[in-house]
Amino acid sequence: MKSLAFTVFRRLILGLPTLAGVVIVSFVLTHLLPGDPAVYFAGAAPTPEAIADLRKSLLLDRPLWEQFLAYLGHLAHGDLGRSLVTGQPVLSDLYTRLPATLELTLTALALAILIAVPLGVLAALSKGSVVDHVCRVFSTTALSMPSFFTSLLLVFVFYYALGVSPAPLGRVDPMAFPVTERTGFVVVDSVLAADWSSLRDGVAHILLPATALALSGIGPLMRITRGAMLGILSSDFMRAARSYDMSRWKVVYVYALRNALLPVLTTAGFVFSFLISANVVIEKVFSWPGIGSYALEALVASDYAAVQGFVLAVATVYVLTNIFIDILYGLVDVRVRLAG
């Protein structure tokens, strides 16, 4: 337990320079964006005096370094600023919307793993066969298709053409009674409340966006699984395991797959980080009320505080994901020491 706590603390300390770099880069890049927030929010026919007053209230009349120091001062007190789009504190907006993004991203990652790992194992066991080539073509196609295209295609086929999916209008039916919120995850909260109607509604609404998002992660996960399994299956200890007349199932799924999981876990961490930032388009297509659609709206309006808060939130999730992957290493492979 002490070793685990030390590892988590050390990873958090090592992640601070990354977060500091993200703060600096996001601040500079957002202020280099074209457009003037004061002009955008001053109204349809703003006067020069109104624009000047708004720029002064937003500190936009000060040099960039003074704006950055003011931003750091607020950040040190846990204040990410106030969104000009919603009128609410950015931290409050992110806290409200982050569960929706995490639910969508985790569901997509789970779907990607459930599809990619078995296909990767199957491709490795059938190396050079038709099955292997079909699996590789499928992974390449899934990776190469843009998210907006797969999203619109799924909506057209399953909602418009077949009518088996609900309208892409958020996490639940707009006319449904909201489930009691405990975790912020609609599916989990429905199970905790034993509200099976809300559970069916939540699963029906998350299935299409999660599938569209999962397609982006299937390719790398399947290729890494296939490559790792090929390396393990050709190793000396696997040949020794086969000589003991063990069942094929035990050799492949107990010994080979477990030893191939380390690179798969690493890739899953990268895929999760990619999905949580790539779901901006998915959330917009499906009207999903997450931080992705929030950031897109803020970007269009040159809402600096909201964009910077989104980037910082994604970076924080990325650092925490790496810590979680490090912990899983020690659970999957006893040779990996958490304190190392």
Buried (B, 14 or more C-beta within 10 A) or exposed (E): EEEEEEBBEBBEEEBEEBBEEBBEEBBEEBBEEEEBBBBBBBEEEBEEEBBBBBBEEBEBBBEEEEBBEEBEEBBEEEBBBBBBBBEEBBBEBBEBBBBBBBBBBBBBBEBBBEBBBBBBBBBBBBEEEEBBEBBBEBBEEBBEBEBBEBBBEBBEEBBEEEEEBBEBEBBBBEEEEEBEEEEBBBBBBBBEBEBEEBBEBBBBBBBBBBBBBBBBBBBBBBBBBBBBBBBBBEEEEBEEBEEEEEEEEEBBEEBBBEBBBBEBBBBBBBBBBBBBBBBBBBBBBBBBBBBBBBBBBBBEBBBBBBBBBBBBBBBBBBBBBBBBBBBBBBEBBEEEEBEE
